[in-house]
Amino acid sequence: MRTVGIILLILGIIGLIIFGYQAMQESESFSILGMDVAVSSANWTPVIFSGIIAVVGLILTLADRRR
């Protein structure tokens, strides 16, 4: 289980980095009355799933150490 946890943790972190970067690049900014307003049109679902996978991997890794 520890090996599966480490693999899930690594894949989750890689997914967070890649999908997080893509989501940040999909934001648009415009100026209204001298203020810059940023609007994100990104799909945040892959970032959320990557975070969940990383947390599950961390839990599996830490739970196996306690045994």
N, C-alpha and C positions, 0 to 999 in steps of 0.2 A: 504494500500500500504506500510505503514511503516513496518508492520510485514513481508511482503514478502521481502522487502529490507533487513531487518535484517537477515532473513533466507538465502537469497542469499549471503550476505556478509560473514556470518559465513561459509557457504559451500565453497565459493570461497577461503577463507583463509585456511581452512582445506585442500582443494585440492592443493593449492600452496605449503603448507608444505609437504604433502605426495608425490605429483608428483615431486616437486623440489628435495626432498631428493633422490627419486629413480633415477632421471636424473643425479644427481651428483655422484651417486654410479656406474653408467654405463660408467664412463670415464676410459680410459686406458692411462698409461704413459709408455714411453720408453726413453732410453738415446741415443742421437746422439752427438758424439764428445764432450762428457762430459756435455751436456745440457739435462735436463729433458724436454720432450715434452709430453703434455697431449692432447689426442684426445678423444672427446666425441662422443659416438655412440648412445646417448640417443634420444628418441622421445620427442621433446619439445612441441608437440601439446597439450597434456593435461595441461601442465603448462600455456600455453598461454590462453586456454579456461578458466582455473580456475581464472586467473587474470582478464579476461573480465567479468566473473560472479561476482567477488568481486567488480569491479568498478561499474557495473550495480546496484548491491545491495547497494553500498554506495550512488550512485546518487538517487536511489529510497528513501532511508532513509532520505537523506538531503532535497530532494524536498518536502517530506511530512511535514517536520518541518516548512517549509517556509509558508505553507498555514494557 
